[in-house]
Amino acid sequence: MYIAMNRFRVAKGSEADFENVWLSRETHLDTVPGFVEFHLLKGPEAEDHTLYASHTVWQSHAAFEAWTKSEQFRAAHANAGNKGTSKPMYLEHPKFEGFEVKQTVVKK
């Protein structure tokens, strides 16, 4: 299993715009082999930003890599920027982090 995460530092006052972009877009993930689940997470607020993260679970690192080269990936990210707003939503580019799962514990 592989987990792909992006961290977003969203400028104060842009949280609603950011969430609208993510919640209204077509992800195309459900059509991609190896996709397991996706979560959009809202984290703590700082003085100048609110932290968000995307958390996507894949069956394998290879499945994730195939997604990043797919037509579905291009379609899902076509309008990922400042859609519908002229002000910048991000303080910086998203920070990607990828993790190979070594242990999973589930409730019995």
N, C-alpha and C positions, 0 to 999 in steps of 0.2 A: 504494500500500500504506500501511497505517496501523498503528501499534503502540500499544496501550493498556497502561499499566503502573500498578500500585498498589504502594506501599511500605507494609509493616507493621512496626511496632516491637512485637515480641511480648515480653511480660514474661518475664524469666528464670523457668524452671520451668514455663512454659506451652507450650513448643515442641511437646511430644507432643500436647497437646490441640488446638493450632492445626493441626498437620499432619493429625490425625485428622478434623477438620471438613472440611478441603479435600480430602483423599484419599477420603473416604467419601461426599461429596455428588454428586448428579447435576447436571452442569453444563448440560445441554441445548444446549451449543454446537454439537454436530454436526448439529443440526436447523436452524441459523440460516444464512440465505444470507449469503455473504461471509466467513464464518469460515474461517481458514486453519489456525492452530495455537495451542496454549496451553502455557505452562510455569509451574510453580510453582518458584521459586528460593529457596534458603536461602543467606543471606549471612553476613557476619561477626558475631561476638558482641561486645557491649559489656558494660560493667559491669552494666547493669540490663536489657538486652534483647538479642534476636537479631533481625537484620534479615532479612525475607523480602520477596519481590516476586512479583507475578503479571505475566506477560508474554504478551499475546495479540496475535496477528497477524491483521489483517483485510485484505480486498481493497481497502477504501476507508474513508475517514472516515464516509461516509454509511452503510455497512454496520454500522459500530460504533454510530453514533447510533441506527439502527433496532433493534439488539440491546438498547440501554438502555431502549427504550420497549416492548419485547416482553413477552408472557406468559412466554416462556422465561426472560427475565432475572429477572422477579419470582419464578418458581419456583426458580431456581438460587440466589437470595439470600435465600430465606425463612428459612433456618436458618443464616445466615452469622455470627451473633454468638457468644455463649458457650455454644453447644450442648453439653449434657452436663456442664457445669461451672458452679459458682457463683462462681468467682473470675474477675476480669477478665483476659482474655488480652492485651489491647492496652494500650500506654502512651498511645496517642492514636488518633484516627480514621485510617484509611488515607489516604495521600497519593496522589492520582491525577496521572498525567503522560501526556499523549498526544503522539505523534510522527508526523509525516508522513515517510515514507521517501523520501529524496532519492537514495540510492545503495545498491545491493546488490552484493556481490562473492561469488561462489560458486566453489568448487574445480572445476577443469575435469577 
